Amino acid sequence: MGQLFQTIQRLVAADRYVIGQHAAERLEERGIMEWQAVAGLEDGELLLERQDAQPNPAVEVREELPDGTEFKSVWSLLRQSGVAKLVTVHFFDD
């Protein structure tokens, strides 16, 4: 498991995260509740870790809704402020 992913998971578990405007819009658009994306991160499957992503390093994670529907979340690490940020979510068939 990637170090960046573990760091983001720890920050989210400690309530040290923010939801970006784009992510808030995608959550609403796709009918995913914020808490579902947050809670799903703990057991999520790391798909890709992008240390060199700009403007912040990011991870792509496969998460699952209570009904079994899978979706991908993108989380980044805001190093300067020491928080994780939910960047976007989407279903795999989008």
N, CA, C and O atoms as CSV, one atom per row, in Angstrom:
chain,resi,resn,atom,element,x,y,z
A,1,MET,N,N,0.847,-1.181,0.000
A,1,MET,CA,C,0.000,0.000,0.000
A,1,MET,C,C,0.886,1.235,0.000
A,1,MET,O,O,1.917,1.268,0.672
A,2,GLY,N,N,0.485,2.244,-0.750
A,2,GLY,CA,C,1.295,3.434,-0.873
A,2,GLY,C,C,1.300,4.314,0.366
A,2,GLY,O,O,0.308,4.409,1.089
A,3,GLN,N,N,2.426,4.946,0.592
A,3,GLN,CA,C,2.591,5.833,1.741
A,3,GLN,C,C,1.638,7.030,1.660
A,3,GLN,O,O,1.067,7.436,2.672
A,4,LEU,N,N,1.467,7.593,0.467
A,4,LEU,CA,C,0.567,8.728,0.296
A,4,LEU,C,C,-0.860,8.325,0.652
A,4,LEU,O,O,-1.567,9.067,1.334
A,5,PHE,N,N,-1.281,7.155,0.193
A,5,PHE,CA,C,-2.617,6.651,0.492
A,5,PHE,C,C,-2.813,6.515,2.001
A,5,PHE,O,O,-3.842,6.932,2.532
A,6,GLN,N,N,-1.846,5.943,2.684
A,6,GLN,CA,C,-1.927,5.777,4.137
A,6,GLN,C,C,-2.014,7.132,4.839
A,6,GLN,O,O,-2.775,7.295,5.792
A,7,THR,N,N,-1.245,8.085,4.371
A,7,THR,CA,C,-1.269,9.426,4.965
A,7,THR,C,C,-2.654,10.050,4.811
A,7,THR,O,O,-3.201,10.613,5.760
A,8,ILE,N,N,-3.211,9.943,3.614
A,8,ILE,CA,C,-4.540,10.509,3.368
A,8,ILE,C,C,-5.588,9.790,4.212
A,8,ILE,O,O,-6.475,10.434,4.773
A,9,GLN,N,N,-5.499,8.480,4.310
A,9,GLN,CA,C,-6.441,7.733,5.152
A,9,GLN,C,C,-6.361,8.198,6.607
A,9,GLN,O,O,-7.392,8.378,7.255
A,10,ARG,N,N,-5.154,8.391,7.120
A,10,ARG,CA,C,-4.981,8.840,8.509
A,10,ARG,C,C,-5.586,10.228,8.718
A,10,ARG,O,O,-6.263,10.475,9.717
A,11,LEU,N,N,-5.335,11.128,7.769
A,11,LEU,CA,C,-5.883,12.482,7.890
A,11,LEU,C,C,-7.406,12.469,7.881
A,11,LEU,O,O,-8.041,13.151,8.685
A,12,VAL,N,N,-7.986,11.703,6.982
A,12,VAL,CA,C,-9.451,11.631,6.896
A,12,VAL,C,C,-10.021,11.013,8.172
A,12,VAL,O,O,-11.027,11.495,8.692
A,13,ALA,N,N,-9.399,9.962,8.678
A,13,ALA,CA,C,-9.865,9.326,9.913
A,13,ALA,C,C,-9.820,10.293,11.093
A,13,ALA,O,O,-10.617,10.181,12.025
A,14,ALA,N,N,-8.888,11.238,11.050
A,14,ALA,CA,C,-8.747,12.236,12.115
A,14,ALA,C,C,-9.577,13.496,11.829
A,14,ALA,O,O,-9.404,14.520,12.490
A,15,ASP,N,N,-10.471,13.413,10.847
A,15,ASP,CA,C,-11.316,14.560,10.452
A,15,ASP,C,C,-10.503,15.757,9.975
A,15,ASP,O,O,-10.913,16.905,10.146
A,16,ARG,N,N,-9.360,15.485,9.382
A,16,ARG,CA,C,-8.523,16.555,8.832
A,16,ARG,C,C,-8.618,16.497,7.303
A,16,ARG,O,O,-7.660,16.146,6.613
A,17,TYR,N,N,-9.805,16.854,6.799
A,17,TYR,CA,C,-10.037,16.827,5.364
A,17,TYR,C,C,-11.002,17.932,4.982
A,17,TYR,O,O,-11.737,18.464,5.814
A,18,VAL,N,N,-10.977,18.259,3.701
A,18,VAL,CA,C,-11.918,19.218,3.133
A,18,VAL,C,C,-12.523,18.584,1.884
A,18,VAL,O,O,-11.954,17.669,1.289
A,19,ILE,N,N,-13.678,19.091,1.508
A,19,ILE,CA,C,-14.352,18.651,0.289
A,19,ILE,C,C,-14.282,19.798,-0.701
A,19,ILE,O,O,-14.829,20.870,-0.442
A,20,GLY,N,N,-13.620,19.592,-1.828
A,20,GLY,CA,C,-13.514,20.634,-2.835
A,20,GLY,C,C,-14.867,20.936,-3.464
A,20,GLY,O,O,-15.774,20.104,-3.432
A,21,GLN,N,N,-14.999,22.125,-4.033
A,21,GLN,CA,C,-16.247,22.538,-4.681
A,21,GLN,C,C,-16.628,21.567,-5.802
A,21,GLN,O,O,-17.786,21.166,-5.919
A,22,HIS,N,N,-15.649,21.197,-6.619
A,22,HIS,CA,C,-15.912,20.256,-7.711
A,22,HIS,C,C,-16.441,18.934,-7.149
A,22,HIS,O,O,-17.412,18.381,-7.665
A,23,ALA,N,N,-15.798,18.432,-6.093
A,23,ALA,CA,C,-16.231,17.173,-5.483
A,23,ALA,C,C,-17.641,17.296,-4.915
A,23,ALA,O,O,-18.451,16.382,-5.067
A,24,ALA,N,N,-17.938,18.410,-4.267
A,24,ALA,CA,C,-19.278,18.616,-3.706
A,24,ALA,C,C,-20.332,18.569,-4.813
A,24,ALA,O,O,-21.404,17.990,-4.635
A,25,GLU,N,N,-20.024,19.171,-5.939
A,25,GLU,CA,C,-20.952,19.157,-7.079
A,25,GLU,C,C,-21.111,17.746,-7.639
A,25,GLU,O,O,-22.226,17.333,-7.958
A,26,ARG,N,N,-20.013,17.002,-7.761
A,26,ARG,CA,C,-20.086,15.638,-8.295
A,26,ARG,C,C,-20.815,14.711,-7.328
A,26,ARG,O,O,-21.580,13.849,-7.762
A,27,LEU,N,N,-20.591,14.873,-6.026
A,27,LEU,CA,C,-21.300,14.066,-5.037
A,27,LEU,C,C,-22.806,14.259,-5.195
A,27,LEU,O,O,-23.560,13.288,-5.253
A,28,GLU,N,N,-23.234,15.509,-5.263
A,28,GLU,CA,C,-24.655,15.805,-5.396
A,28,GLU,C,C,-25.208,15.263,-6.716
A,28,GLU,O,O,-26.277,14.653,-6.754
A,29,GLU,N,N,-24.464,15.498,-7.785
A,29,GLU,CA,C,-24.876,15.060,-9.120
A,29,GLU,C,C,-25.053,13.547,-9.194
A,29,GLU,O,O,-25.943,13.053,-9.886
A,30,ARG,N,N,-24.205,12.820,-8.480
A,30,ARG,CA,C,-24.211,11.357,-8.568
A,30,ARG,C,C,-24.967,10.687,-7.415
A,30,ARG,O,O,-25.034,9.460,-7.340
A,31,GLY,N,N,-25.533,11.498,-6.523
A,31,GLY,CA,C,-26.325,10.942,-5.429
A,31,GLY,C,C,-25.509,10.217,-4.381
A,31,GLY,O,O,-26.014,9.314,-3.714
A,32,ILE,N,N,-24.255,10.599,-4.230
A,32,ILE,CA,C,-23.381,10.018,-3.211
A,32,ILE,C,C,-23.303,11.021,-2.065
A,32,ILE,O,O,-23.058,12.207,-2.284
A,33,MET,N,N,-23.511,10.544,-0.859
A,33,MET,CA,C,-23.417,11.412,0.316
A,33,MET,C,C,-21.944,11.587,0.696
A,33,MET,O,O,-21.135,10.674,0.527
A,34,GLU,N,N,-21.616,12.759,1.206
A,34,GLU,CA,C,-20.231,13.030,1.625
A,34,GLU,C,C,-19.734,11.959,2.587
A,34,GLU,O,O,-18.613,11.472,2.441
A,35,TRP,N,N,-20.546,11.589,3.562
A,35,TRP,CA,C,-20.108,10.608,4.557
A,35,TRP,C,C,-19.776,9.271,3.917
A,35,TRP,O,O,-18.926,8.540,4.425
A,36,GLN,N,N,-20.433,8.937,2.807
A,36,GLN,CA,C,-20.153,7.665,2.148
A,36,GLN,C,C,-18.760,7.663,1.529
A,36,GLN,O,O,-18.047,6.661,1.598
A,37,ALA,N,N,-18.375,8.778,0.927
A,37,ALA,CA,C,-17.030,8.882,0.349
A,37,ALA,C,C,-15.974,8.888,1.441
A,37,ALA,O,O,-14.898,8.311,1.282
A,38,VAL,N,N,-16.288,9.542,2.548
A,38,VAL,CA,C,-15.343,9.619,3.667
A,38,VAL,C,C,-15.203,8.251,4.332
A,38,VAL,O,O,-14.088,7.772,4.541
A,39,ALA,N,N,-16.327,7.623,4.663
A,39,ALA,CA,C,-16.285,6.326,5.344
A,39,ALA,C,C,-15.700,5.236,4.449
A,39,ALA,O,O,-15.007,4.339,4.930
A,40,GLY,N,N,-15.978,5.312,3.154
A,40,GLY,CA,C,-15.495,4.299,2.223
A,40,GLY,C,C,-14.001,4.311,2.009
A,40,GLY,O,O,-13.429,3.321,1.551
A,41,LEU,N,N,-13.363,5.416,2.335
A,41,LEU,CA,C,-11.917,5.513,2.126
A,41,LEU,C,C,-11.158,4.516,2.990
A,41,LEU,O,O,-10.143,3.969,2.559
A,42,GLU,N,N,-11.632,4.278,4.187
A,42,GLU,CA,C,-10.936,3.385,5.114
A,42,GLU,C,C,-10.725,1.992,4.523
A,42,GLU,O,O,-9.645,1.414,4.650
A,43,ASP,N,N,-11.761,1.458,3.879
A,43,ASP,CA,C,-11.669,0.121,3.292
A,43,ASP,C,C,-11.470,0.164,1.782
A,43,ASP,O,O,-11.531,-0.867,1.111
A,44,GLY,N,N,-11.234,1.352,1.254
A,44,GLY,CA,C,-11.076,1.499,-0.186
A,44,GLY,C,C,-9.831,0.799,-0.716
A,44,GLY,O,O,-8.883,0.522,0.019
A,45,GLU,N,N,-9.868,0.524,-2.009
A,45,GLU,CA,C,-8.747,-0.134,-2.692
A,45,GLU,C,C,-7.962,0.911,-3.481
A,45,GLU,O,O,-8.509,1.581,-4.357
A,46,LEU,N,N,-6.695,1.040,-3.166
A,46,LEU,CA,C,-5.838,1.970,-3.895
A,46,LEU,C,C,-5.695,1.515,-5.338
A,46,LEU,O,O,-5.262,0.393,-5.601
A,47,LEU,N,N,-6.059,2.381,-6.267
A,47,LEU,CA,C,-5.917,2.080,-7.692
A,47,LEU,C,C,-4.647,2.688,-8.262
A,47,LEU,O,O,-3.941,2.058,-9.049
A,48,LEU,N,N,-4.366,3.913,-7.858
A,48,LEU,CA,C,-3.230,4.641,-8.421
A,48,LEU,C,C,-2.779,5.708,-7.445
A,48,LEU,O,O,-3.594,6.404,-6.840
A,49,GLU,N,N,-1.475,5.824,-7.302
A,49,GLU,CA,C,-0.893,6.870,-6.469
A,49,GLU,C,C,-0.069,7.767,-7.376
A,49,GLU,O,O,0.852,7.302,-8.048
A,50,ARG,N,N,-0.402,9.059,-7.396
A,50,ARG,CA,C,0.278,9.999,-8.291
A,50,ARG,C,C,1.017,11.043,-7.455
A,50,ARG,O,O,0.482,12.110,-7.154
A,51,GLN,N,N,2.247,10.716,-7.088
A,51,GLN,CA,C,3.069,11.628,-6.282
A,51,GLN,C,C,3.360,12.930,-7.017
A,51,GLN,O,O,3.524,13.979,-6.393
A,52,ASP,N,N,3.425,12.857,-8.358
A,52,ASP,CA,C,3.813,14.035,-9.142
A,52,ASP,C,C,2.623,14.819,-9.689
A,52,ASP,O,O,2.804,15.727,-10.499
A,53,ALA,N,N,1.409,14.480,-9.258
A,53,ALA,CA,C,0.218,15.200,-9.725
A,53,ALA,C,C,0.306,16.671,-9.317
A,53,ALA,O,O,0.820,16.999,-8.248
A,54,GLN,N,N,-0.197,17.539,-10.172
A,54,GLN,CA,C,-0.185,18.973,-9.902
A,54,GLN,C,C,-1.604,19.475,-9.741
A,54,GLN,O,O,-2.463,19.049,-10.513
A,55,PRO,N,N,-1.904,20.319,-8.827
A,55,PRO,CA,C,-0.964,21.022,-7.953
A,55,PRO,C,C,-0.576,20.250,-6.693
A,55,PRO,O,O,0.313,20.683,-5.959
A,56,ASN,N,N,-1.237,19.097,-6.423
A,56,ASN,CA,C,-0.954,18.336,-5.209
A,56,ASN,C,C,-0.913,16.840,-5.523
A,56,ASN,O,O,-1.623,16.378,-6.416
A,57,PRO,N,N,-0.090,16.080,-4.797
A,57,PRO,CA,C,-0.063,14.636,-4.994
A,57,PRO,C,C,-1.451,14.060,-4.714
A,57,PRO,O,O,-2.174,14.563,-3.854
A,58,ALA,N,N,-1.818,13.003,-5.443
A,58,ALA,CA,C,-3.177,12.478,-5.349
A,58,ALA,C,C,-3.202,10.962,-5.416
A,58,ALA,O,O,-2.262,10.323,-5.891
A,59,VAL,N,N,-4.304,10.401,-4.928
A,59,VAL,CA,C,-4.558,8.973,-5.029
A,59,VAL,C,C,-5.937,8.761,-5.647
A,59,VAL,O,O,-6.853,9.560,-5.456
A,60,GLU,N,N,-6.057,7.670,-6.386
A,60,GLU,CA,C,-7.342,7.241,-6.924
A,60,GLU,C,C,-7.720,5.967,-6.189
A,60,GLU,O,O,-6.915,5.042,-6.076
A,61,VAL,N,N,-8.949,5.923,-5.690
A,61,VAL,CA,C,-9.373,4.844,-4.803
A,61,VAL,C,C,-10.706,4.262,-5.265
A,61,VAL,O,O,-11.628,5.007,-5.597
A,62,ARG,N,N,-10.810,2.940,-5.288
A,62,ARG,CA,C,-12.081,2.264,-5.549
A,62,ARG,C,C,-12.801,2.156,-4.211
A,62,ARG,O,O,-12.283,1.577,-3.256
A,63,GLU,N,N,-14.007,2.723,-4.160
A,63,GLU,CA,C,-14.819,2.661,-2.955
A,63,GLU,C,C,-16.146,1.997,-3.290
A,63,GLU,O,O,-16.471,1.785,-4.458
A,64,GLU,N,N,-16.908,1.671,-2.250
A,64,GLU,CA,C,-18.176,0.974,-2.457
A,64,GLU,C,C,-19.272,1.609,-1.612
A,64,GLU,O,O,-19.076,1.900,-0.433
A,65,LEU,N,N,-20.424,1.817,-2.234
A,65,LEU,CA,C,-21.598,2.326,-1.529
A,65,LEU,C,C,-22.261,1.184,-0.766
A,65,LEU,O,O,-21.990,0.020,-1.058
A,66,PRO,N,N,-23.125,1.488,0.206
A,66,PRO,CA,C,-23.790,0.428,0.967
A,66,PRO,C,C,-24.541,-0.588,0.099
A,66,PRO,O,O,-24.687,-1.744,0.498
A,67,ASP,N,N,-25.020,-0.176,-1.080
A,67,ASP,CA,C,-25.744,-1.110,-1.950
A,67,ASP,C,C,-24.812,-1.924,-2.852
A,67,ASP,O,O,-25.276,-2.701,-3.686
A,68,GLY,N,N,-23.505,-1.746,-2.683
A,68,GLY,CA,C,-22.533,-2.506,-3.460
A,68,GLY,C,C,-22.031,-1.810,-4.711
A,68,GLY,O,O,-21.117,-2.308,-5.368
A,69,THR,N,N,-22.612,-0.669,-5.053
A,69,THR,CA,C,-22.167,0.083,-6.224
A,69,THR,C,C,-20.765,0.632,-5.980
A,69,THR,O,O,-20.506,1.267,-4.957
A,70,GLU,N,N,-19.874,0.383,-6.921
A,70,GLU,CA,C,-18.502,0.882,-6.797
A,70,GLU,C,C,-18.365,2.236,-7.471
A,70,GLU,O,O,-19.026,2.526,-8.468
A,71,PHE,N,N,-17.494,3.056,-6.904
A,71,PHE,CA,C,-17.176,4.343,-7.502
A,71,PHE,C,C,-15.716,4.661,-7.242
A,71,PHE,O,O,-15.088,4.075,-6.360
A,72,LYS,N,N,-15.190,5.583,-8.007
A,72,LYS,CA,C,-13.800,6.004,-7.829
A,72,LYS,C,C,-13.788,7.377,-7.178
A,72,LYS,O,O,-14.524,8.280,-7.577
A,73,SER,N,N,-12.941,7.514,-6.173
A,73,SER,CA,C,-12.731,8.822,-5.550
A,73,SER,C,C,-11.283,9.228,-5.801
A,73,SER,O,O,-10.386,8.390,-5.891
A,74,VAL,N,N,-11.089,10.514,-5.909
A,74,VAL,CA,C,-9.737,11.068,-6.042
A,74,VAL,C,C,-9.520,11.991,-4.851
A,74,VAL,O,O,-10.263,12.948,-4.638
A,75,TRP,N,N,-8.498,11.683,-4.093
A,75,TRP,CA,C,-8.125,12.457,-2.910
A,75,TRP,C,C,-6.727,13.029,-3.117
A,75,TRP,O,O,-5.864,12.376,-3.703
A,76,SER,N,N,-6.510,14.237,-2.640
A,76,SER,CA,C,-5.166,14.809,-2.727
A,76,SER,C,C,-4.697,15.208,-1.334
A,76,SER,O,O,-5.484,15.302,-0.392
A,77,LEU,N,N,-3.406,15.437,-1.235
A,77,LEU,CA,C,-2.784,15.858,0.016
A,77,LEU,C,C,-2.372,17.318,-0.118
A,77,LEU,O,O,-1.537,17.668,-0.953
A,78,LEU,N,N,-2.966,18.160,0.712
A,78,LEU,CA,C,-2.579,19.577,0.746
A,78,LEU,C,C,-1.485,19.699,1.803
A,78,LEU,O,O,-1.762,19.931,2.980
A,79,ARG,N,N,-0.255,19.540,1.366
A,79,ARG,CA,C,0.878,19.469,2.306
A,79,ARG,C,C,1.020,20.728,3.157
A,79,ARG,O,O,1.301,20.648,4.352
A,80,GLN,N,N,0.825,21.880,2.540
A,80,GLN,CA,C,1.039,23.136,3.264
A,80,GLN,C,C,0.095,23.260,4.454
A,80,GLN,O,O,0.489,23.737,5.518
A,81,SER,N,N,-1.147,22.832,4.273
A,81,SER,CA,C,-2.113,22.937,5.367
A,81,SER,C,C,-2.272,21.634,6.148
A,81,SER,O,O,-2.937,21.614,7.184
A,82,GLY,N,N,-1.675,20.557,5.669
A,82,GLY,CA,C,-1.719,19.287,6.380
A,82,GLY,C,C,-3.091,18.641,6.414
A,82,GLY,O,O,-3.464,18.024,7.412
A,83,VAL,N,N,-3.842,18.775,5.336
A,83,VAL,CA,C,-5.161,18.156,5.254
A,83,VAL,C,C,-5.295,17.381,3.939
A,83,VAL,O,O,-4.574,17.628,2.972
A,84,ALA,N,N,-6.235,16.446,3.937
A,84,ALA,CA,C,-6.585,15.726,2.718
A,84,ALA,C,C,-7.747,16.469,2.065
A,84,ALA,O,O,-8.517,17.152,2.742
A,85,LYS,N,N,-7.867,16.332,0.749
A,85,LYS,CA,C,-8.951,16.989,0.013
A,85,LYS,C,C,-9.595,15.990,-0.931
A,85,LYS,O,O,-8.918,15.330,-1.720
A,86,LEU,N,N,-10.916,15.892,-0.837
A,86,LEU,CA,C,-11.648,15.093,-1.828
A,86,LEU,C,C,-11.782,15.943,-3.071
A,86,LEU,O,O,-12.388,17.014,-3.041
A,87,VAL,N,N,-11.214,15.463,-4.167
A,87,VAL,CA,C,-11.154,16.224,-5.415
A,87,VAL,C,C,-12.371,15.938,-6.297
A,87,VAL,O,O,-12.985,16.862,-6.831
A,88,THR,N,N,-12.716,14.658,-6.447
A,88,THR,CA,C,-13.861,14.291,-7.282
A,88,THR,C,C,-14.264,12.852,-6.996
A,88,THR,O,O,-13.530,12.099,-6.356
A,89,VAL,N,N,-15.435,12.488,-7.478
A,89,VAL,CA,C,-15.930,11.110,-7.437
A,89,VAL,C,C,-16.621,10.823,-8.758
A,89,VAL,O,O,-17.196,11.723,-9.371
A,90,HIS,N,N,-16.567,9.580,-9.195
A,90,HIS,CA,C,-17.360,9.195,-10.367
A,90,HIS,C,C,-17.560,7.691,-10.385
A,90,HIS,O,O,-16.780,6.935,-9.805
A,91,PHE,N,N,-18.621,7.273,-11.063
A,91,PHE,CA,C,-18.883,5.852,-11.216
A,91,PHE,C,C,-17.991,5.326,-12.341
A,91,PHE,O,O,-17.596,6.088,-13.224
A,92,PHE,N,N,-17.680,4.061,-12.316
A,92,PHE,CA,C,-16.775,3.489,-13.294
A,92,PHE,C,C,-17.347,3.451,-14.688
A,92,PHE,O,O,-16.592,3.357,-15.656
A,93,ASP,N,N,-18.662,3.521,-14.824
A,93,ASP,CA,C,-19.253,3.514,-16.161
A,93,ASP,C,C,-19.469,4.909,-16.721
A,93,ASP,O,O,-20.025,5.057,-17.810
A,94,ASP,N,N,-19.035,5.944,-15.989
A,94,ASP,CA,C,-19.142,7.344,-16.484
A,94,ASP,C,C,-18.150,7.603,-17.596
A,94,ASP,O,O,-18.094,8.711,-18.129
